[in-house]
Amino acid sequence: MGGPRCDNARVTGEHMRIGEVAERTELSLRTIRHYEETGLVIPSARSRGGFRLYTEADVARLMVVRRMKPLGFTLEQMRELLAATDRLDADAGTLPAGERETLLARVRGYEREASAQVERLRVQLARAEEFAETLRGRLPEPEPRSEPEPRSKPESQPEPRSESEPPSEPQPGGPGSAPHPGPGNES
């Protein structure tokens, strides 16, 4: 299944092995292999030893897939968009006007769908940020630290009490204010 074989055992400047592609695209080796199995991105070549070899064009295809995935596009939609862009790129000057317009309309449709999903994600992100801010507002403000904390406790701080020692003054709503349910404390 794959592209032509490279006669060189070494990777040339125009080909990359799957590990380098994974690093550049931030996709796992398993994910890249899955996209190959589904026909989304096929390595352009194989080395004599059978290693997958990729070109910049293969990396660009993987980046399209990587960008479509979090927007909720299906593998079939990814395949359809890649086929349309491949056709537009391959026959840019020779496509009949009608076919070119059909392909461009398909790409425009995906662009509109992607833009709508980005807007939905912006709304979700804004809500998540508001939620995080609400939670931060419920927490006491951290004390400013002007110097590193000493390794030993200063004498002005009380020594921690042992587990068997009762709390001196329970704080309302704090630990010790009401028994917590648990083994031996059930009401």
PyMOL commands that set and color helices and strands:
alter all, ss='L'
color gray80, all
select helices_A, chain A and resi 18-25+29-37+56-71+75-90+97-138
alter helices_A, ss='H'
color red, helices_A
select strands_A, chain A and resi 16-17+45-46+52-54
alter strands_A, ss='S'
color yellow, strands_A
deselect
rebuild
show_as cartoon
